[in-house]
């Protein structure tokens, strides 16, 4: 996506890449396909806007955090497919980590040991892919999340590409000390990961740049690449939640709510994650509490791809609105366990409350409600940790085009839900980080002036209806637990 100084979209191009599902609980992507699709998207956006490299002030990257790539920097070839954040193959490994180093990981990295994060995925590759550990000792195996992989390729690849990440992505590995913003030697020892594999940790917005794009690359010229934010932190910046107490919720394949806690590292007692929100150049880092939900939009994809009850994701809204309620049906899409605030890798998906009365329309509605109820779980945990009552929820991400989903979210939370004019705030946040580095925007106040409201939804449900519905949801969640053996 390309944005102008007012934060308005100038051009876009997007291409899906394949989901690889080799075994139950395993989710992979092809790193080479991702690199090719990034190149295609850049060229497509420039073409759509009639733009060249000379029109661009800066480039920012935003990415799926935690998704792990290990590749040979001398050949540019991955050693293995990218292991995606949703992948649960490391469940036994993580159980062992919890037993011997759980408190260390929480206190240093701000994260609970979980299959979600990158450290366990790197350890799995080192232990299970032949030749990788030996290659790492020769400088022929390096690690990065998707941001690192994309930046490395765009800045030269095997011909001097920058092997870097930013503080937000590094904070999702279980390997970085939240306070020093450096890789922690004790944590690296716990995971058995050599430091030489790891990228340099940089700020989310860098006046020194990470590198320049290549004349021979998809940009077609030298443009500074100087912004890098994990997707949810990027959305937080795009929503201009830059003051303590401001929160946003992003609706994508999963849902992610972040609450800005300022310069304070706030340990969670309610099942949330403590993470870096952003660091702008050499300023002090800003931290956040995060509630990560594994399966939301991907549950709609499941209705489409596995069940075939809709032909496109957009059809779910009409189907869900063809019935007045869920008909007593609840759907808990715990395909890979439950993330925040439960952190139960032993959970699996369930549809409960079924009767012969129920139809595929009730399942469509229950799917949308599941997105909203999981958000309620996280919002309640956020109030518990922060002591700040949620007054309004800023929302963004592709699924926010579903007006029915947004109304249900207001009903289930009991607070107004506000969508900005630019719903793709993840891309906008990455653009802001890059533009701040080059002076395209002079400061955070410029960003505040750009934010504009598109639509607001007010709660319609009574308090009794809201709490009765939520009580049913909690009963349904309880039915999903202890389904598979872990550890």
C-alpha positions as MATLAB code, in Angstrom:
seq = 'XXXXXXXXXXXXXXXXXXXXXXXXXXXXXXXXXXXXXXXXXXXXXXXXXXXXXXXXXXXXXXXXXXXXXXXXXXXXXXXXXXXXXXXXXXXXXXXXXXXXXXXXXXXXXXXXXXXXXXXXXXXXXXXXXXXXXXXXXXXXXXXXXXXXXXXXXXXXXXXXXXXXXXXXXXXXXXXXXXXXXXXXXXXXXXXXXXXXXXXXXXXXXXXXXXXXXXXXXXXXXXXXXXXXXXXXXXXXXXXXXXXXXXXXXXXXXXXXXXXXXXXXXXXXXXXXXXXXXXXXXXXXXXXXXXXXXXXXXXXXXXXXXXXXXXXXXXXXXXXXXXXXXXXXXXXXXXXXXXXXXXXXXXXXXXXXXXXXXXXXXXXXXXXXXXXXXXXXXXXXXXXXXXXXXXXXXXXXXXXXXXXXXXXXXXXXXXXXXXXXXXXXXXXXXXXXXXXXXXXXXXXXXXXXXXXXXXXXXXXXXXXXXXXXXXXXXXXXXXXXXXXXXXX';
ca = [
       0.000    0.000    0.000;
       1.114    3.565   -0.742;
      -0.031    6.500    1.427;
       0.116   10.278    1.056;
       0.959   12.901    3.681;
      -2.645   12.887    4.964;
      -2.438    9.148    5.609;
      -4.831    8.435    2.744;
      -4.400    5.477    0.436;
      -2.841    6.280   -2.936;
      -2.504    2.762   -4.304;
      -2.515   -0.881   -3.295;
      -1.905   -4.343   -4.625;
      -2.263   -7.548   -2.683;
      -1.758  -11.212   -3.460;
      -2.535  -14.191   -1.249;
       0.048  -16.853   -0.581;
      -0.547  -20.514    0.139;
      -1.337  -22.074    3.506;
       0.532  -25.364    3.920;
      -1.039  -27.805    6.403;
       1.129  -30.958    6.432;
      -0.256  -32.413    9.690;
      -2.932  -31.571   12.273;
      -1.743  -28.522   14.207;
       1.055  -27.740   11.741;
       0.861  -24.529    9.675;
       3.588  -23.500    7.246;
       4.281  -20.925    4.533;
       6.744  -21.015    1.646;
       9.317  -18.222    2.261;
      10.329  -18.055   -1.406;
       6.695  -17.652   -2.424;
       6.291  -14.876    0.158;
       9.352  -13.046   -1.207;
       7.998  -13.366   -4.750;
       4.522  -12.172   -3.725;
       6.034   -9.171   -1.904;
       7.869   -8.222   -5.098;
       4.668   -8.666   -7.101;
       2.689   -6.530   -4.646;
       5.248   -3.706   -4.686;
       5.337   -3.611   -8.479;
       1.549   -3.854   -8.646;
       0.991   -0.974   -6.210;
       3.443    1.281   -8.046;
       1.777    0.432  -11.343;
      -1.727    1.005   -9.924;
      -0.726    4.459   -8.706;
       1.334    5.395  -11.752;
       4.335    5.771   -9.450;
       8.082    5.197   -9.595;
      10.775    4.937   -6.932;
      11.337    8.688   -7.259;
       7.837    9.303   -5.860;
       8.533    7.392   -2.625;
       9.943    9.085    0.487;
      10.473    5.881    2.465;
       9.406    2.258    2.819;
       8.146    0.514    5.945;
       7.588   -3.180    6.555;
       4.895   -4.806    8.646;
       4.541   -8.523    9.045;
       3.075  -11.535   10.769;
       5.053  -11.672   13.975;
       6.397  -14.968   15.371;
       6.299  -16.726   11.980;
       9.799  -18.162   11.739;
      12.207  -18.506    8.812;
      15.672  -20.090    8.914;
      17.674  -19.716    5.711;
      21.165  -19.912    4.245;
      22.382  -16.329    3.679;
      24.990  -17.563    1.183;
      22.402  -19.102   -1.147;
      19.168  -17.366   -0.131;
      17.457  -20.744    0.220;
      15.325  -21.547    3.284;
      16.306  -24.616    5.271;
      12.635  -25.328    5.936;
       9.231  -23.799    5.319;
       8.311  -20.834    7.510;
       6.661  -22.135   10.690;
       3.598  -19.951   11.245;
       2.552  -18.346   14.527;
      -0.526  -20.612   14.695;
       1.555  -23.807   14.449;
       1.453  -26.050   17.547;
       4.132  -28.662   16.773;
       6.264  -27.332   19.645;
       3.696  -28.141   22.351;
       5.830  -30.793   24.077;
       8.931  -28.653   23.792;
       7.047  -25.725   25.342;
       5.751  -27.876   28.212;
       9.352  -28.779   29.036;
      10.333  -25.098   28.862;
       7.549  -24.189   31.278;
       8.816  -26.717   33.789;
      12.462  -25.647   33.736;
      12.468  -21.982   32.711;
       8.903  -20.653   32.714;
       9.477  -17.941   35.286;
      12.733  -16.815   33.658;
      11.001  -16.428   30.281;
       8.107  -14.484   31.823;
      10.316  -12.136   33.826;
      12.816  -11.380   31.032;
      10.742  -11.627   27.857;
       7.284  -10.747   29.253;
       5.778  -13.815   27.589;
       4.453  -17.151   28.809;
       6.113  -20.187   27.232;
       3.782  -20.955   24.314;
       3.807  -22.533   20.869;
       2.891  -19.066   19.541;
       6.352  -17.517   19.841;
       9.439  -17.840   17.654;
      12.018  -19.223   20.073;
      10.496  -22.689   20.244;
      10.091  -22.789   16.458;
      13.792  -22.019   15.932;
      14.709  -24.680   18.490;
      12.497  -27.202   16.671;
      14.214  -26.482   13.342;
      17.666  -26.802   14.930;
      16.710  -30.140   16.463;
      14.669  -31.645   13.627;
      15.995  -30.389   10.289;
      19.152  -32.224    9.334;
      22.292  -30.126    9.030;
      20.908  -26.828   10.329;
      22.803  -26.680   13.625;
      26.088  -27.465   11.888;
      25.282  -24.911    9.187;
      24.627  -22.260   11.840;
      28.150  -22.756   13.200;
      29.478  -22.031    9.684;
      27.328  -18.915    9.220;
      25.091  -20.758    6.775;
      21.851  -20.692    8.794;
      20.293  -17.486   10.096;
      16.925  -16.740   11.666;
      14.357  -14.052   11.161;
      10.664  -13.415   11.419;
       8.984  -12.435    8.163;
      10.097   -8.791    8.537;
      13.738   -9.865    8.630;
      13.304  -12.153    5.628;
      11.599   -9.427    3.571;
      14.097   -6.696    4.529;
      17.032   -9.009    3.768;
      15.653   -9.756    0.315;
      14.720   -6.154   -0.544;
      18.122   -4.764    0.495;
      20.265   -7.163   -1.489;
      19.696  -10.697   -0.235;
      22.852  -12.791   -0.475;
      24.640   -9.737   -1.913;
      24.789   -7.791    1.348;
      21.159   -7.787    2.456;
      20.543   -6.282    5.904;
      19.944   -8.965    8.566;
      17.902   -6.880   11.006;
      14.667   -6.858   12.972;
      12.967   -4.267   15.145;
      12.204   -4.274   18.863;
       8.538   -5.203   18.372;
       9.303   -8.345   16.406;
      12.205   -9.272   18.677;
       9.883   -8.978   21.676;
       7.824  -11.893   20.260;
      10.597  -14.474   20.268;
      10.964  -15.324   24.008;
      14.640  -14.469   23.422;
      14.833  -10.694   24.045;
      15.088   -8.938   27.407;
      12.248   -6.385   27.428;
      14.266   -3.904   29.452;
      17.648   -4.021   27.700;
      16.122   -4.565   24.226;
      18.900   -7.044   23.469;
      19.063  -10.793   22.985;
      19.395  -12.420   26.392;
      22.274  -14.901   26.678;
      20.565  -16.908   29.412;
      17.401  -17.291   27.335;
      19.447  -18.255   24.273;
      21.100  -20.951   26.369;
      17.693  -22.253   27.509;
      16.610  -22.660   23.881;
      19.985  -23.805   22.585;
      20.048  -21.078   19.925;
      23.419  -19.575   18.902;
      23.466  -15.769   18.971;
      25.178  -15.696   15.561;
      21.910  -16.816   13.940;
      19.993  -13.791   15.173;
      19.384  -10.464   13.416;
      20.522   -7.137   14.827;
      17.749   -5.477   16.869;
      16.932   -1.956   15.662;
      14.309    0.675   16.437;
      10.913    0.575   14.717;
      11.718    3.855   12.942;
      15.372    4.557   12.117;
      16.880    7.723   10.707;
      20.001    5.657   10.019;
      17.904    3.343    7.779;
      18.144   -0.451    7.699;
      19.238   -0.291    4.070;
      18.236    0.886    0.609;
      16.150   -0.923   -1.948;
      17.867   -1.889   -5.189;
      17.544   -0.380   -8.648;
      17.257   -3.927   -9.950;
      14.556   -4.883   -7.432;
      10.770   -4.469   -7.529;
      10.936   -0.826   -6.364;
      13.110    0.033   -9.364;
      15.329    2.463   -7.477;
      17.052    3.290   -4.211;
      14.532    4.156   -1.493;
      15.346    4.098    2.239;
      13.853    1.131    4.084;
      13.574    2.579    7.565;
      10.328    1.442    9.241;
       9.630   -1.984   10.715;
       6.791   -2.955   13.038;
       5.111   -6.253   13.825;
       1.591   -6.176   12.420;
      -0.262   -5.493   15.660;
       2.126   -2.809   16.834;
       1.881   -1.260   13.369;
      -1.904   -1.133   13.697;
      -1.524    0.519   17.106;
       0.620    3.254   15.542;
      -1.750    3.474   12.564;
      -4.649    4.007   14.976;
      -2.491    6.657   16.692;
      -2.787    4.927   20.081;
       0.385    6.693   21.169;
      -0.650    7.773   24.680;
      -0.872    5.504   27.743;
      -4.363    4.027   28.132;
      -5.261    4.082   24.429;
      -6.247    0.708   22.920;
      -7.088   -0.821   19.543;
      -8.321   -4.200   18.285;
      -7.259   -5.610   14.919;
      -9.449   -8.154   13.117;
      -7.521  -10.437   10.790;
      -6.888  -14.175   10.726;
      -6.617  -13.721   14.476;
      -7.586  -10.807   16.732;
      -5.115   -8.691   18.632;
      -5.930   -6.030   21.194;
      -3.133   -3.750   22.400;
      -3.228   -1.265   25.278;
      -0.456    1.348   25.338;
       1.181    1.375   28.814;
       3.748    4.079   28.024;
       7.273    3.616   29.356;
       6.113    1.127   31.984;
       6.708   -2.600   31.603;
       3.462   -3.938   33.128;
       3.560   -7.653   34.010;
       0.171   -9.268   33.403;
      -1.636  -11.288   36.057;
      -4.683  -11.949   33.866;
      -3.241  -13.905   30.948;
      -2.101  -11.058   28.697;
       1.308  -10.491   27.108;
       3.752   -7.736   27.990;
       5.326   -6.516   24.771;
       7.118   -3.608   23.113;
       4.632   -1.282   21.432;
       7.230    0.671   19.428;
      10.484    2.573   19.627;
      10.902    5.629   17.433;
      14.561    6.114   16.531;
      16.552    6.724   19.742;
      13.588    7.689   21.956;
      12.626    5.608   24.986;
      10.717    2.428   24.099;
       6.945    2.375   24.583;
       5.368   -0.806   25.964;
       1.931   -2.425   25.753;
      -0.300   -5.144   27.125;
      -1.609   -7.436   24.415;
      -4.368   -9.980   24.150;
      -3.698  -12.342   21.250;
      -6.515  -14.518   19.890;
      -5.429  -17.308   17.562;
      -8.527  -17.921   15.435;
     -11.051  -15.284   14.376;
     -11.048  -14.417   10.669;
      -9.510  -17.803    9.930;
     -12.690  -19.367   11.369;
     -14.582  -17.694    8.518;
     -11.984  -19.114    6.107;
     -12.716  -22.541    7.626;
     -16.422  -22.132    6.833;
     -15.400  -21.369    3.249;
     -12.506  -23.759    2.621;
     -13.243  -26.799    4.782;
     -17.046  -26.797    5.117;
     -17.960  -25.071    1.857;
     -21.017  -23.334    3.324;
     -19.923  -19.997    1.840;
     -18.101  -19.358   -1.441;
     -16.294  -16.231   -0.239;
     -15.543  -14.712    3.152;
     -17.809  -11.771    2.370;
     -20.856  -14.055    2.149;
     -20.759  -14.812    5.875;
     -22.450  -11.507    6.748;
     -25.595  -12.095    4.685;
     -25.857  -15.662    5.960;
     -25.425  -14.580    9.594;
     -28.040  -11.829    9.312;
     -30.624  -14.220    7.845;
     -31.339  -15.420   11.405;
     -32.114  -13.219   14.436;
     -29.704  -14.954   16.832;
     -27.410  -17.973   17.197;
     -30.282  -20.384   17.909;
     -28.554  -21.522   21.102;
     -25.406  -22.549   19.219;
     -21.884  -21.536   20.286;
     -18.759  -22.159   18.212;
     -15.370  -22.052   19.962;
     -12.739  -22.134   17.170;
      -9.879  -23.498   19.278;
      -8.272  -25.170   16.266;
      -4.790  -24.827   17.744;
      -5.684  -24.351   21.392;
      -6.735  -21.128   23.082;
      -4.491  -18.077   23.336;
      -5.137  -15.072   25.602;
      -6.283  -14.993   28.273;
      -6.567  -18.793   28.672;
      -3.291  -20.121   27.187;
      -4.588  -23.682   26.904;
      -2.841  -25.677   24.182;
      -4.900  -28.722   25.247;
      -8.124  -27.116   23.954;
      -9.668  -27.957   20.592;
     -12.571  -26.502   18.662;
     -16.170  -27.282   19.549;
     -19.684  -26.467   18.371;
     -22.064  -26.807   21.309;
     -25.767  -26.295   21.959;
     -26.785  -27.988   18.704;
     -30.352  -29.036   17.993;
     -32.173  -30.059   14.806;
     -33.440  -26.486   14.620;
     -29.954  -25.175   13.817;
     -28.877  -24.341   10.265;
     -25.725  -23.197    8.542;
     -26.956  -19.636    9.115;
     -26.786  -20.181   12.880;
     -23.233  -21.482   12.471;
     -22.303  -18.381   10.468;
     -23.724  -16.165   13.202;
     -22.037  -18.194   15.947;
     -18.744  -17.760   14.088;
     -19.079  -13.970   14.122;
     -20.134  -14.054   17.769;
     -17.083  -16.201   18.593;
     -14.848  -13.410   17.302;
     -16.649  -10.935   19.560;
     -16.777  -13.143   22.658;
     -13.066  -13.884   22.447;
     -12.497  -10.127   22.291;
     -14.673   -9.750   25.412;
     -12.435  -12.287   27.210;
      -9.384  -10.165   26.395;
     -11.049   -6.823   27.180;
     -12.067   -8.047   30.641;
      -8.487   -9.216   31.294;
      -7.161   -5.826   30.185;
      -9.425   -4.027   32.652;
      -8.268   -6.399   35.390;
      -4.565   -5.747   34.667;
      -4.724   -2.014   34.012;
      -7.570   -0.917   36.269;
      -8.808    1.237   33.364;
     -12.386    0.682   32.184;
     -12.801    0.383   28.413;
     -14.848    3.357   27.190;
     -14.579    2.896   23.424;
     -12.900    0.365   21.146;
     -10.965    1.474   18.063;
     -11.071   -1.277   15.448;
      -9.196   -2.009   12.233;
      -8.258   -4.819    9.890;
      -9.933   -6.474    6.939;
     -12.865   -7.985    8.848;
     -14.077   -4.567   10.034;
     -15.828   -4.134    6.669;
     -18.390   -6.569    8.103;
     -20.897   -4.171    9.670;
     -22.802   -7.007   11.351;
     -19.619   -8.152   13.073;
     -18.968   -4.624   14.321;
     -22.527   -4.277   15.679;
     -22.216   -7.635   17.453;
     -18.917   -6.475   18.938;
     -20.547   -3.361   20.388;
     -23.429   -5.480   21.724;
     -21.166   -8.062   23.375;
     -18.702   -5.531   24.851;
     -21.292   -2.953   25.850;
     -19.177   -0.038   24.562;
     -19.107    1.921   21.292;
     -16.986    0.494   18.474;
     -15.278    2.989   16.138;
     -13.846    2.265   12.686;
     -11.467    4.774   11.065;
     -11.648    5.923    7.456;
      -8.470    3.963    6.711;
      -9.274    0.464    7.975;
      -5.901   -0.983    6.896;
      -4.105    0.707    9.768;
      -1.464   -2.023    9.898;
       0.014   -0.874    6.590;
      -0.516    2.759    7.587;
       1.436    2.267   10.824;
       4.405    0.871    8.911;
       4.234    3.856    6.564;
       4.137    6.221    9.553;
       7.233    4.584   11.080;
       9.153    4.966    7.813;
       7.919    8.493    7.137;
       8.841    9.699   10.628;
      12.398    8.467   10.028;
      12.819   10.557    6.870;
      10.921   13.642    8.066;
       7.955   13.045    5.738;
       5.959   13.447    8.960;
       7.541   15.608   11.648;
       6.041   14.003   14.740;
       3.181   12.120   16.362;
       0.925   15.188   16.270;
       0.918   14.986   12.471;
      -0.428   11.461   12.809;
      -3.209   12.502   15.214;
      -4.464   15.058   12.713;
      -4.664   12.360   10.036;
      -6.952   10.022   12.017;
     -10.597   10.284   10.896;
     -13.694    8.357   12.030;
     -15.647    6.450    9.392;
     -18.448    4.890   11.456;
     -19.440    4.183   15.053;
     -21.656    1.398   16.415;
     -23.523    1.735   19.716;
     -24.559   -1.271   21.864;
     -28.150   -2.443   21.319;
     -28.336   -5.429   23.642;
     -29.649   -5.021   27.167;
     -27.259   -5.749   30.021;
     -29.198   -8.942   30.823;
     -28.958  -10.174   27.229;
     -25.250   -9.343   27.136;
     -24.409  -11.216   30.336;
     -26.605  -14.218   29.486;
     -24.878  -14.547   26.135;
     -21.446  -14.277   27.726;
     -22.323  -16.876   30.356;
     -23.212  -19.281   27.537;
     -19.902  -18.535   25.854;
     -17.928  -19.334   29.008;
     -19.764  -22.658   29.343;
     -18.867  -23.454   25.742;
     -15.185  -22.614   26.305;
     -15.099  -24.957   29.298;
     -16.198  -27.815   27.012;
     -13.103  -27.393   24.809;
     -10.493  -27.908   27.543;
      -8.465  -31.060   28.285;
      -9.203  -32.425   24.819;
      -5.664  -33.380   23.775;
      -2.701  -34.478   25.838;
       0.165  -31.996   25.977;
       3.628  -32.675   27.311;
];
